Amino acid sequence: MDIGSFTRSFTGDQSPTLTNAAMSLKDYRPSVALHAHTSTNLSQHCKDTTIIMFQEILDELRAEHENSELTFPREIMWLGGAPGAGKGTNTPFICKLRGITATPIVMSDLFKTPEMRALINKGYLIDDRAAVKLLFEELLKAEYQEGCVVDGFPRTTGQAEIVRLLNDFMIDHHYRRSTPDACSLARKPVFRIVCLAVNEHVSVFRQVSRGEKAIEENAKIKKGQMSGMLREVRPTDLDVESCRKRYRVYEQETLAALNSLKSAFHYHFIDAGGAVETVQARIEEEMKYQSSLELEPETHSAIRHIPKASSLTNHIRQHLTRRLDEAMATAPEKLKEAVDIIDAEVSPMIRRHAASGKLRMVLSQPPAPEVAGLIIDVLLERGFRPLMWEFPRNVPTRIDLKTGEIICNQVVDWNLEIEWDIPRIRNDKF
């Protein structure tokens, strides 16, 4: 089947959409289970071989780095997904969420030799030893030390075992350190497994669409109809059967490898079928901060009793209205005092600074603490963002003529800072 007839087979003569092409992941997950038992568990012989290979690579790297300490990134996000799942599209978004500034490490970009490119273009996987050595050399670079995303690793169960061994190696170095300076070089690792999942139908459709788009854009660039660099056209994107083969290799090898790490690391399985905005919303939900996973156990134990911001702000509107209603029912005079202060001092200043969206002022008379709290609640209820705090200061009252000492009285000012949203002012040029 040629590319054009395959694409048209989705929706007739109309342009296919992901909504038309996508199937629910409930149709996709069972196939994961079917393959999981075939390759997630390495035999003892394979594990022993992998351990030997891992140690050999570390020894080679130590020799190349003149026996210096091998310092790998503290946080590594191991990103996998079916062909066409959107790894390249979503990796920058994932980096932004995690505050990772280093350029993602894309495994296929590391395989630059003609022999490796030929294997990739045929849809085959690269030898584990070569892949691991190239990856480790990259991970040791200074630019990745604070964290990185690795796109396309692990792809085999042997590579999944390498991820475990690297984690164990980093933990061993972390806990064998005794000085603060040494600990900073071998911090506790944070490994996350991220799997962007689509079913075969969507995967093949996206691969074919990618190939068609690359050919179309390259033709326009060559004719001078658009600017830009020529895009790489993957041979596997030009043949439907090759696309299906890539997906089957992923499902039988890579997906099994990723699933084998579920019990060892924090695992994010994300439905990547659908529009980019929808997928990124799912990613954001999955990537919520896991303090117990990232902090040292002792550190997490010391701070875990402090509530998270999300728990403090849950039902904030309901709590606010309840406080105001209770004040009206039990202490109306205090609520009136708060409103009077706002009417007399705050509102005129807000009107004066309305266009700036921000105001800082000192109240002429310090209110009682409960009244100050009601001032904040009233302003919050009306859509402002207030802050109020006490500021004690010494006011000179007299001088002791005999000693020269300046006698002061302490005065407490109540500072009020308020922000509010303002409409954007257009500055059109005529």
C-alpha positions as CSV (number, residue, x, y, z in Angstrom):
1,M,0.0,0.0,0.0
2,D,1.4,3.4,-0.9
3,I,1.5,6.3,1.6
4,G,-1.3,8.3,-0.1
5,S,-3.8,5.4,-0.2
6,F,-3.0,4.5,3.4
7,T,-3.6,8.0,4.6
8,R,-6.9,8.3,2.7
9,S,-8.0,4.9,4.1
10,F,-8.6,6.6,7.5
11,T,-11.3,9.0,6.5
12,G,-11.9,8.6,2.8
13,D,-10.8,11.5,0.7
14,Q,-10.9,13.9,3.6
15,S,-7.7,14.8,5.6
16,P,-7.4,12.4,8.5
17,T,-7.4,13.8,12.0
18,L,-6.2,12.3,15.2
19,T,-9.7,12.4,16.6
20,N,-10.8,10.2,13.7
21,A,-7.8,7.9,13.9
22,A,-7.3,7.5,17.6
23,M,-8.7,4.6,19.5
24,S,-9.0,4.4,23.3
25,L,-6.0,3.1,25.2
26,K,-8.3,0.5,26.7
27,D,-7.8,-1.2,23.3
28,Y,-4.1,-0.7,23.7
29,R,-3.3,-1.8,27.2
30,P,-4.1,-5.5,26.9
31,S,-1.4,-5.9,24.3
32,V,1.1,-4.6,26.9
33,A,0.2,-7.4,29.2
34,L,0.5,-10.0,26.5
35,H,4.1,-9.0,25.8
36,A,5.2,-8.2,29.3
37,H,5.9,-11.8,30.4
38,T,8.0,-12.5,27.4
39,S,10.8,-10.1,28.0
40,T,10.6,-8.2,31.2
41,N,12.6,-10.7,33.3
42,L,16.2,-11.3,32.3
43,S,17.7,-14.7,32.9
44,Q,20.5,-14.8,35.6
45,H,23.0,-15.4,32.8
46,C,21.8,-12.2,31.0
47,K,21.9,-10.2,34.2
48,D,25.4,-11.4,34.9
49,T,26.5,-10.5,31.4
50,T,24.8,-7.0,31.8
51,I,26.6,-6.4,35.1
52,I,29.9,-7.3,33.5
53,M,29.2,-5.0,30.5
54,F,28.2,-2.2,32.9
55,Q,31.4,-2.5,34.9
56,E,33.5,-2.7,31.8
57,I,32.0,0.6,30.5
58,L,32.6,2.3,33.8
59,D,36.2,1.2,33.8
60,E,36.7,2.4,30.3
61,L,35.2,5.8,31.2
62,R,37.3,6.1,34.3
63,A,40.4,5.4,32.2
64,E,39.3,8.0,29.6
65,H,38.6,10.5,32.4
66,E,41.9,9.7,34.1
67,N,40.3,7.9,37.0
68,S,38.2,11.0,38.0
69,E,34.9,10.5,39.8
70,L,32.1,9.7,37.4
71,T,29.4,12.2,38.2
72,F,26.1,11.5,36.5
73,P,23.1,13.8,36.5
74,R,21.0,13.8,39.7
75,E,17.7,13.8,37.9
76,I,17.2,11.7,34.7
77,M,13.9,11.4,33.0
78,W,13.9,8.2,30.8
79,L,11.5,9.0,28.0
80,G,10.0,6.3,25.8
81,G,7.1,6.0,23.5
82,A,5.8,4.5,20.3
83,P,6.9,5.8,17.0
84,G,4.8,8.9,16.4
85,A,3.9,9.3,20.1
86,G,5.1,12.8,20.1
87,K,8.4,12.5,22.1
88,G,10.1,15.3,20.1
89,T,7.0,17.5,20.4
90,N,6.5,17.1,24.1
91,T,10.1,16.9,25.4
92,P,10.5,20.7,25.6
93,F,7.3,20.9,27.6
94,I,8.4,18.2,30.0
95,C,11.8,20.0,30.5
96,K,10.0,23.2,31.3
97,L,7.7,21.5,33.9
98,R,10.7,20.0,35.7
99,G,13.0,23.0,35.4
100,I,15.5,21.2,33.2
101,T,17.5,23.6,31.0
102,A,19.8,21.1,29.3
103,T,19.1,20.1,25.8
104,P,17.4,16.7,25.7
105,I,19.6,13.7,24.9
106,V,18.1,12.0,21.9
107,M,19.5,8.5,21.5
108,S,19.0,8.5,17.7
109,D,21.1,11.6,17.4
110,L,24.0,9.8,19.1
111,F,24.1,7.1,16.5
112,K,25.9,9.0,13.7
113,T,28.1,6.3,12.1
114,P,26.9,5.1,8.7
115,E,26.6,1.6,10.0
116,M,24.3,2.7,12.9
117,R,22.2,4.9,10.6
118,A,21.7,2.0,8.2
119,L,20.4,-0.2,11.0
120,I,18.1,2.5,12.3
121,N,16.8,3.2,8.8
122,K,15.9,-0.5,8.5
123,G,14.0,-0.3,11.8
124,Y,16.5,-2.3,13.9
125,L,17.7,-1.5,17.4
126,I,21.4,-0.6,18.1
127,D,23.6,-3.0,20.1
128,D,23.2,-2.4,23.8
129,R,26.9,-1.9,24.6
130,A,27.4,0.7,21.9
131,A,24.2,2.5,23.0
132,V,25.2,2.5,26.7
133,K,28.7,3.7,26.1
134,L,27.6,6.6,23.9
135,L,24.9,7.5,26.5
136,F,27.2,7.5,29.5
137,E,29.7,9.6,27.7
138,E,27.0,12.2,27.1
139,L,25.6,12.0,30.6
140,L,29.0,12.8,32.1
141,K,29.1,16.2,30.4
142,A,28.9,19.2,32.7
143,E,25.8,20.6,31.0
144,Y,23.6,17.7,32.2
145,Q,24.7,17.6,35.8
146,E,21.5,19.3,37.2
147,G,19.2,17.1,35.2
148,C,18.3,15.9,31.7
149,V,15.7,14.0,29.6
150,V,16.9,11.0,27.8
151,D,14.7,10.3,24.7
152,G,14.8,6.7,23.5
153,F,16.4,4.8,26.4
154,P,15.9,2.1,27.6
155,R,14.7,0.2,24.5
156,T,15.5,-3.3,25.5
157,T,15.3,-5.3,28.8
158,G,19.1,-5.3,28.9
159,Q,19.1,-1.5,28.8
160,A,16.4,-1.4,31.5
161,E,18.8,-3.4,33.7
162,I,21.4,-0.8,32.9
163,V,19.1,1.9,34.3
164,R,18.8,-0.1,37.5
165,L,22.5,-0.6,37.7
166,L,23.2,3.1,37.1
167,N,20.8,4.0,39.9
168,D,22.4,1.5,42.3
169,F,25.8,2.9,41.4
170,M,24.8,6.4,42.1
171,I,23.1,5.5,45.4
172,D,26.1,3.6,46.5
173,H,28.4,6.6,45.8
174,H,25.9,8.9,47.5
175,Y,25.8,7.0,50.7
176,R,29.5,6.3,50.8
177,R,30.2,10.0,50.9
178,S,30.9,11.5,54.3
179,T,31.8,15.2,53.7
180,P,29.3,17.8,52.5
181,D,31.5,18.7,49.5
182,A,31.7,15.0,48.4
183,C,27.9,14.6,48.9
184,S,27.3,17.4,46.5
185,L,29.1,15.4,43.8
186,A,27.1,12.3,44.4
187,R,23.6,13.3,45.3
188,K,20.7,10.8,45.6
189,P,19.5,10.1,42.1
190,V,15.9,10.9,41.0
191,F,14.9,8.6,38.1
192,R,11.5,8.9,36.4
193,I,10.2,6.6,33.6
194,V,7.9,8.4,31.2
195,C,6.0,6.4,28.6
196,L,4.0,8.3,25.9
197,A,1.5,5.7,24.7
198,V,-0.5,5.5,21.5
199,N,-2.1,2.5,19.8
200,E,-0.8,1.0,16.5
201,H,-3.4,2.8,14.4
202,V,-2.4,6.3,15.6
203,S,1.3,5.4,15.5
204,V,1.3,4.3,11.9
205,F,-0.9,7.3,10.9
206,R,1.5,9.8,12.5
207,Q,4.6,8.2,11.0
208,V,3.1,8.3,7.6
209,S,1.9,11.9,8.0
210,R,5.3,12.9,9.2
211,G,6.9,11.5,6.1
212,E,4.4,13.2,3.8
213,K,4.8,16.5,5.6
214,A,8.6,16.3,5.4
215,I,8.5,15.6,1.6
216,E,6.0,18.4,1.0
217,E,8.0,21.0,3.0
218,N,11.3,20.0,1.5
219,A,9.8,20.4,-2.0
220,K,8.7,24.0,-1.1
221,I,12.1,24.9,0.3
222,K,13.8,23.7,-2.8
223,K,11.4,25.7,-5.0
224,G,12.0,28.8,-2.8
225,Q,8.3,28.8,-1.7
226,M,9.3,28.7,2.0
227,S,12.4,29.2,4.0
228,G,14.1,26.8,6.4
229,M,16.4,23.8,6.6
230,L,15.6,20.6,4.7
231,R,14.0,18.1,7.0
232,E,15.3,14.5,7.3
233,V,12.9,12.0,5.7
234,R,13.1,8.7,7.5
235,P,12.9,5.8,5.1
236,T,10.6,4.0,7.6
237,D,8.1,6.9,7.3
238,L,7.7,6.2,3.6
239,D,6.4,2.7,3.9
240,V,3.4,1.6,5.8
241,E,4.7,-1.9,6.5
242,S,7.9,-0.4,7.9
243,C,5.8,1.8,10.2
244,R,4.0,-1.2,11.4
245,K,7.2,-3.1,11.9
246,R,8.6,-0.2,14.0
247,Y,5.5,-0.2,16.2
248,R,5.7,-4.0,16.7
249,V,9.4,-3.8,17.7
250,Y,8.5,-1.0,20.1
251,E,5.6,-3.0,21.6
252,Q,7.5,-6.2,22.0
253,E,10.8,-4.8,23.2
254,T,10.8,-1.2,24.3
255,L,7.4,-1.2,26.0
256,A,8.3,-4.4,27.9
257,A,11.6,-2.8,29.0
258,L,9.8,0.3,30.3
259,N,7.1,-1.7,32.1
260,S,9.8,-3.8,33.8
261,L,10.9,-0.6,35.6
262,K,7.5,0.2,37.1
263,S,8.3,-1.3,40.5
264,A,11.7,0.4,40.8
265,F,11.0,4.0,39.8
266,H,8.3,6.6,39.6
267,Y,6.4,5.6,36.4
268,H,4.4,7.9,34.2
269,F,2.1,6.2,31.7
270,I,0.6,9.0,29.6
271,D,-2.1,8.6,26.9
272,A,-0.5,10.6,24.0
273,G,-3.4,10.2,21.6
274,G,-5.1,13.5,20.9
275,A,-4.3,17.1,20.4
276,V,-1.1,18.6,21.7
277,E,-2.9,20.7,24.3
278,T,-4.7,17.6,25.6
279,V,-1.6,15.5,25.9
280,Q,0.3,18.3,27.6
281,A,-2.5,18.7,30.2
282,R,-2.2,15.0,30.9
283,I,1.6,15.3,31.2
284,E,1.3,18.2,33.6
285,E,-1.1,16.2,35.8
286,E,1.3,13.3,35.8
287,M,4.4,15.4,36.6
288,K,3.1,16.9,39.9
289,Y,5.9,17.3,42.5
290,Q,6.6,14.2,44.5
291,S,8.7,15.4,47.5
292,S,8.9,12.0,49.1
293,L,10.5,10.7,45.9
294,E,13.1,13.5,45.5
295,L,14.2,14.4,49.0
296,E,16.4,12.4,51.3
297,P,14.2,10.4,53.8
298,E,15.5,12.4,56.7
299,T,14.8,15.7,55.0
300,H,11.3,14.7,54.0
301,S,10.5,13.4,57.5
302,A,11.6,16.8,59.0
303,I,9.3,18.9,56.8
304,R,6.4,16.6,55.9
305,H,4.2,18.0,58.7
306,I,4.1,21.4,57.0
307,P,1.0,21.4,54.8
308,K,1.3,21.8,51.0
309,A,0.1,25.0,49.4
310,S,-2.5,23.0,47.5
311,S,-4.1,21.7,50.7
312,L,-4.1,25.2,52.3
313,T,-5.9,26.7,49.3
314,N,-8.5,24.0,48.8
315,H,-12.0,25.5,49.2
316,I,-10.5,28.9,49.8
317,R,-13.6,30.7,48.6
318,Q,-15.9,28.7,50.9
319,H,-13.7,29.4,53.9
320,L,-13.6,33.1,53.1
321,T,-17.4,33.5,52.8
322,R,-17.9,31.5,56.0
323,R,-15.6,33.8,57.9
324,L,-17.4,36.9,56.7
325,D,-20.8,35.4,57.4
326,E,-19.7,34.4,60.9
327,A,-18.3,37.9,61.6
328,M,-21.7,39.4,60.5
329,A,-23.5,37.1,62.8
330,T,-21.3,37.2,65.9
331,A,-19.3,40.5,65.7
332,P,-21.1,42.9,63.3
333,E,-19.4,45.9,64.9
334,K,-16.0,44.6,64.0
335,L,-17.0,43.9,60.4
336,K,-18.4,47.4,60.2
337,E,-15.2,48.9,61.6
338,A,-13.3,47.0,58.9
339,V,-15.6,48.3,56.2
340,D,-15.4,51.8,57.5
341,I,-11.6,51.7,57.3
342,I,-11.7,50.5,53.8
343,D,-14.3,53.2,52.8
344,A,-12.4,56.0,54.5
345,E,-8.8,55.1,53.7
346,V,-8.3,52.3,51.3
347,S,-10.9,52.8,48.6
348,P,-9.9,56.4,47.8
349,M,-6.3,55.3,47.4
350,I,-7.3,52.3,45.1
351,R,-9.3,54.7,42.9
352,R,-6.3,57.0,42.7
353,H,-4.0,54.2,41.7
354,A,-6.5,52.2,39.7
355,A,-4.5,52.2,36.5
356,S,-1.3,50.8,38.1
357,G,-2.9,47.6,39.6
358,K,-0.9,48.0,42.8
359,L,-1.0,50.0,46.0
360,R,1.1,50.2,49.1
361,M,0.0,52.4,52.0
362,V,0.1,52.8,55.8
363,L,-3.2,52.9,57.7
364,S,-3.5,56.0,59.9
365,Q,-4.7,54.1,62.9
366,P,-3.6,50.5,63.8
367,P,-6.7,48.3,63.8
368,A,-7.2,45.5,66.2
369,P,-5.9,42.1,64.9
370,E,-9.3,40.7,64.3
371,V,-10.4,43.8,62.4
372,A,-7.2,43.6,60.3
373,G,-8.1,40.1,59.4
374,L,-11.6,41.2,58.3
375,I,-10.1,44.0,56.2
376,I,-8.1,41.3,54.3
377,D,-11.1,39.0,53.9
378,V,-13.3,41.9,52.6
379,L,-10.7,42.9,50.0
380,L,-10.2,39.3,49.0
381,E,-13.9,38.8,48.5
382,R,-14.0,41.9,46.3
383,G,-11.3,40.5,44.0
384,F,-8.2,42.2,45.4
385,R,-5.0,40.5,46.5
386,P,-4.1,42.1,49.8
387,L,-1.1,41.7,52.2
388,M,-1.0,43.3,55.6
389,W,1.8,43.3,58.2
390,E,2.9,45.2,61.3
391,F,6.0,47.4,61.2
392,P,7.3,48.6,64.5
393,R,9.4,51.7,64.6
394,N,10.9,54.0,67.2
395,V,9.7,57.6,67.3
396,P,12.0,60.1,69.2
397,T,10.0,62.0,72.0
398,R,12.6,63.8,74.0
399,I,16.4,64.1,74.8
400,D,17.8,63.6,78.2
401,L,19.9,66.7,78.6
402,K,22.2,65.2,81.2
403,T,23.1,62.1,79.4
404,G,22.3,63.0,75.8
405,E,20.2,59.9,75.4
406,I,17.3,60.1,72.9
407,I,14.1,58.7,74.4
408,C,11.8,57.0,72.0
409,N,8.4,55.5,72.0
410,Q,7.7,52.5,69.8
411,V,4.9,52.9,67.3
412,V,3.5,50.1,65.2
413,D,2.4,50.9,61.7
414,W,0.0,48.6,59.8
415,N,1.3,48.3,56.2
416,L,-1.2,47.4,53.5
417,E,-0.2,46.2,50.0
418,I,-2.9,45.5,47.5
419,E,-2.7,44.2,43.9
420,W,-5.5,43.8,41.4
421,D,-5.9,42.9,37.7
422,I,-6.3,45.7,35.2
423,P,-7.4,45.5,31.5
424,R,-4.5,45.6,29.1
425,I,-4.1,49.1,27.7
426,R,-3.7,49.1,24.0
427,N,-1.2,51.4,22.4
428,D,-2.2,51.4,18.8
429,K,-0.2,53.5,16.4
430,F,-2.2,55.6,14.0
